[in-house]
Amino acid sequence: MAQRNALIVRGGWDGHEPVETTDSFIPFLEEHGFRVRVSDSTAIYADLDYLDTVDLIVQVNTMTTIEKGEFAGLRRAVLNGTGLAGWHGGIADSYRNNADYLHMIGGQFAHHAAAQPPAERQGEQADNYQPYTVHITELGKTHPITQGIEDFDLVTEQYWVLSDEYNDVLATTTQAVRSWDAWNRPVTAPAIWTRQWGKGRIFVSAPGHKLDVVEEPHVRTIIERGLLWAARGAEVAQGVTA
């Protein structure tokens, strides 16, 4: 198969280690025939001529904004068949200023519950690290991204995601009820999902807070498969089916 182009767009909050996490996947992409370009700015999305050559966009860009023309270029690319993939806040909490982006992605970070009661929190990221299970759905058991993967446990941020039924949900996680929380019954949210937008495929992994999480074997396998699945031409690439 001819070499394909992958664009990594990264930045935003440094706590999500956008450079370290995306760098860890560059060798994998290159091994699978991608020419990789890295951009630290969303301005690249306004370069329509270049985006027309891109088969996969990997975005890890948390809590930033996007200009109207930049988003128009990103959406155009996806509608025309460019795959879009990412993890954690780098894709599900990127551009709160753009409702059309949230519509395209299909899930928006709303909350990660603290692991301790308020009086025990230290004001650090670790306040939000708690043990939870990622449950593979019935669809996930047969989907090429998650097939053969059993339910698995993580200790990291557990994303409460606002979503809609258009997502193809491959895995979920359920937020328990604790005595100090505002909600009064368990809440299940997508943890891994895909979405078809125009001709483009979208892949999202809510787990992926930092480098140690994306290197966890289950998460690593899911993200690697998700990148290949989302890319244009995946339907004819070896080992990746629709």
C-alpha positions as CSV (number, residue, x, y, z in Angstrom):
1,M,0.0,0.0,0.0
2,A,1.3,3.5,-0.8
3,Q,2.6,5.6,2.0
4,R,-0.1,7.6,3.8
5,N,0.2,10.9,5.7
6,A,-0.5,11.4,9.4
7,L,-0.7,14.8,11.0
8,I,-0.3,15.2,14.8
9,V,-1.8,18.3,16.3
10,R,-0.8,18.7,19.9
11,G,-0.7,21.3,22.7
12,G,-2.9,22.8,25.3
13,W,-2.6,21.9,29.0
14,D,0.9,20.4,29.7
15,G,-0.5,18.2,32.4
16,H,-1.8,15.9,29.8
17,E,1.8,15.5,28.4
18,P,0.7,16.1,24.8
19,V,4.3,16.0,23.5
20,E,5.3,12.8,25.4
21,T,2.2,10.9,24.6
22,T,2.1,11.7,20.9
23,D,5.8,11.1,20.5
24,S,5.3,7.6,21.8
25,F,3.1,6.7,18.9
26,I,5.2,8.2,16.1
27,P,7.3,5.1,15.6
28,F,4.2,2.9,15.5
29,L,2.7,5.1,12.8
30,E,5.9,5.1,10.8
31,E,6.2,1.3,11.1
32,H,2.7,1.2,9.5
33,G,3.5,3.2,6.5
34,F,2.7,6.8,7.6
35,R,4.7,9.9,6.9
36,V,4.2,11.9,10.1
37,R,4.1,15.6,10.4
38,V,3.8,17.4,13.8
39,S,2.1,20.7,14.5
40,D,1.9,22.6,17.7
41,S,-0.8,24.9,16.3
42,T,-4.3,24.5,15.1
43,A,-3.4,27.0,12.3
44,I,-2.5,24.0,10.2
45,Y,-6.2,23.1,9.9
46,A,-6.6,26.2,7.7
47,D,-4.1,24.8,5.1
48,L,-6.7,23.1,2.9
49,D,-4.3,22.1,0.2
50,Y,-2.2,20.2,2.8
51,L,-5.1,18.7,4.6
52,D,-6.3,17.2,1.3
53,T,-3.2,15.0,1.4
54,V,-3.7,13.9,5.1
55,D,-5.2,10.4,5.8
56,L,-5.1,10.6,9.6
57,I,-5.2,13.4,12.1
58,V,-4.1,12.5,15.6
59,Q,-5.2,15.4,17.9
60,V,-4.1,15.8,21.5
61,N,-4.9,19.4,22.3
62,T,-6.6,20.1,25.6
63,M,-8.6,23.1,26.8
64,T,-7.8,25.5,24.0
65,T,-9.8,27.4,21.4
66,I,-10.0,27.1,17.6
67,E,-10.6,29.8,15.1
68,K,-13.6,29.6,12.8
69,G,-11.5,29.1,9.6
70,E,-9.4,26.4,11.3
71,F,-12.4,24.4,12.4
72,A,-13.9,24.7,8.9
73,G,-10.7,23.2,7.5
74,L,-10.8,20.4,10.1
75,R,-14.4,19.6,9.5
76,R,-13.9,19.7,5.7
77,A,-11.1,17.2,5.9
78,V,-13.1,14.8,8.0
79,L,-16.2,15.0,5.8
80,N,-14.0,14.2,2.8
81,G,-12.5,11.1,4.5
82,T,-9.6,12.1,6.7
83,G,-9.6,10.1,9.9
84,L,-9.5,11.8,13.2
85,A,-8.3,10.1,16.4
86,G,-7.2,11.1,19.9
87,W,-7.4,10.4,23.5
88,H,-8.6,12.0,26.8
89,G,-9.0,15.8,26.9
90,G,-6.9,16.1,23.8
91,I,-9.9,15.3,21.7
92,A,-12.9,15.2,24.1
93,D,-12.1,18.5,25.8
94,S,-10.4,20.5,23.1
95,Y,-12.5,23.5,21.8
96,R,-15.2,24.4,24.2
97,N,-15.8,27.5,22.2
98,N,-17.1,25.5,19.2
99,A,-20.4,23.6,19.4
100,D,-19.9,22.2,15.9
101,Y,-16.7,20.5,17.0
102,L,-18.5,18.9,20.0
103,H,-21.2,17.7,17.6
104,M,-18.6,16.1,15.3
105,I,-16.7,14.4,18.1
106,G,-19.8,13.1,19.8
107,G,-18.6,13.4,23.4
108,Q,-17.6,16.2,25.7
109,F,-15.7,15.8,29.0
110,A,-17.9,17.1,31.8
111,H,-16.2,15.8,35.0
112,H,-13.7,13.5,36.6
113,A,-14.7,12.7,40.1
114,A,-12.2,13.1,42.9
115,A,-11.1,9.9,44.6
116,Q,-11.3,11.4,48.1
117,P,-13.8,13.5,50.1
118,P,-13.1,17.2,49.8
119,A,-11.3,17.5,53.2
120,E,-8.7,14.9,52.1
121,R,-7.8,16.5,48.7
122,Q,-4.3,17.9,48.2
123,G,-5.0,20.2,45.2
124,E,-3.0,17.9,42.9
125,Q,-3.8,15.8,39.8
126,A,-3.6,12.7,41.9
127,D,-6.8,13.8,43.7
128,N,-8.7,12.6,40.7
129,Y,-6.9,9.2,40.3
130,Q,-9.1,6.4,41.3
131,P,-9.5,2.7,40.4
132,Y,-12.2,1.8,37.9
133,T,-13.1,-0.7,35.3
134,V,-13.4,-0.3,31.6
135,H,-16.2,-2.6,30.4
136,I,-16.1,-3.8,26.8
137,T,-19.6,-3.6,25.2
138,E,-21.2,-6.3,23.1
139,L,-20.3,-4.2,20.0
140,G,-16.8,-3.9,21.3
141,K,-16.4,-7.6,21.6
142,T,-16.6,-7.9,17.8
143,H,-15.1,-4.6,16.7
144,P,-11.6,-4.6,15.3
145,I,-10.4,-2.0,17.7
146,T,-11.4,-3.9,20.9
147,Q,-12.0,-7.5,19.7
148,G,-10.3,-10.0,22.0
149,I,-9.8,-7.5,24.8
150,E,-11.5,-8.3,28.2
151,D,-12.7,-5.8,30.7
152,F,-9.7,-4.1,32.4
153,D,-8.9,-1.9,35.4
154,L,-7.2,1.4,35.5
155,V,-6.1,3.8,38.2
156,T,-6.4,7.3,36.6
157,E,-9.0,10.0,35.9
158,Q,-12.4,8.5,35.2
159,Y,-14.1,10.7,32.6
160,W,-17.8,11.5,32.9
161,V,-18.6,12.2,29.2
162,L,-21.7,13.8,27.8
163,S,-22.6,12.0,24.6
164,D,-25.3,11.0,22.2
165,E,-26.6,7.8,20.7
166,Y,-24.9,8.3,17.3
167,N,-21.7,7.0,18.8
168,D,-20.7,3.4,18.3
169,V,-19.6,2.7,21.9
170,L,-17.0,0.0,22.3
171,A,-16.4,0.4,26.0
172,T,-18.0,2.1,29.0
173,T,-17.2,3.0,32.5
174,T,-19.6,3.5,35.4
175,Q,-19.2,6.2,38.0
176,A,-20.2,5.0,41.4
177,V,-22.1,7.0,44.0
178,R,-20.1,8.1,47.0
179,S,-21.4,9.9,50.1
180,W,-19.8,13.2,49.1
181,D,-21.0,13.3,45.5
182,A,-23.9,15.3,44.1
183,W,-25.4,12.5,42.0
184,N,-27.6,9.8,43.7
185,R,-27.3,6.8,41.3
186,P,-24.5,5.2,39.2
187,V,-23.8,6.9,35.9
188,T,-22.4,5.0,32.9
189,A,-20.5,6.9,30.2
190,P,-18.6,6.0,27.0
191,A,-14.9,5.2,27.5
192,I,-14.1,4.2,23.9
193,W,-16.1,5.1,20.9
194,T,-16.1,5.6,17.2
195,R,-18.2,7.9,15.0
196,Q,-18.7,8.2,11.3
197,W,-18.8,11.8,10.1
198,G,-19.3,12.3,6.4
199,K,-16.7,10.0,4.8
200,G,-14.4,10.3,7.8
201,R,-13.9,8.0,10.8
202,I,-13.5,9.3,14.3
203,F,-11.9,7.3,17.2
204,V,-11.9,8.5,20.8
205,S,-10.3,6.9,23.9
206,A,-11.3,8.7,27.1
207,P,-8.4,6.9,29.0
208,G,-5.1,8.6,28.2
209,H,-4.4,11.2,30.9
210,K,-0.6,10.9,30.7
211,L,2.1,8.8,29.2
212,D,1.8,6.1,31.8
213,V,-1.9,5.6,30.9
214,V,-1.4,5.4,27.2
215,E,1.4,2.9,27.8
216,E,-0.9,0.6,29.8
217,P,-1.1,-2.5,27.6
218,H,-4.8,-2.5,27.1
219,V,-5.0,1.2,26.4
220,R,-2.0,1.1,24.2
221,T,-3.4,-1.7,22.0
222,I,-6.8,0.0,21.7
223,I,-5.2,3.3,20.7
224,E,-2.9,1.7,18.2
225,R,-5.8,-0.2,16.6
226,G,-8.0,3.0,16.7
227,L,-5.4,5.0,14.8
228,L,-5.2,2.4,12.1
229,W,-9.0,2.0,12.0
230,A,-9.7,5.7,11.7
231,A,-7.2,6.4,8.9
232,R,-8.4,6.8,5.3
233,G,-7.8,3.5,3.5
234,A,-8.2,1.4,6.6
235,E,-10.8,-0.7,4.9
236,V,-8.2,-2.1,2.6
237,A,-5.2,-2.1,5.0
238,Q,-4.1,-5.5,6.2
239,G,-5.8,-6.5,9.4
240,V,-8.2,-3.6,9.7
241,T,-11.8,-4.0,8.6
242,A,-14.8,-1.7,8.8
